[in-house]
Amino acid sequence: MLCKLEDGKLVQVHVRDNNVDQALRALKKKMQREGIFREMKLRRSYEKPSEKKARERAEAIRRARKLARKRMEREGF
């Protein structure tokens, strides 16, 4: 089973013993990991450039805080 992403990459899942349900679950998991569902949700409606900038800034802050939290946890604070 193949699924083509927007950037040209292919997501490939093998169907074993005609078990399509298991292959679909694996495909959904891979798509979730790649962030395809999130991107599809964002593209459903138009996002103003100012909203996009604010969202990306908030995501960056969230990532930095998470990284700092993990670093502090590793150091034992």
HURANOR-V662599 format. One line per field, one symbol per residue. phi: phi as a letter, one per 40 degrees, with the letter a starting at -180 (. if undefined). burial: # if it has 9 or more other C-alpha atoms within 8 Angstrom, else .. Layout:
phi = ???
burial = ???
//
This chain:
phi = .bbccccgcbbbbccbffccccccccccccccccgcccccccccbcbcdccccccccccccccccccccccccccgc
burial = ....#.....#.#.#.......#..##..###...#...............#...................#.....
//
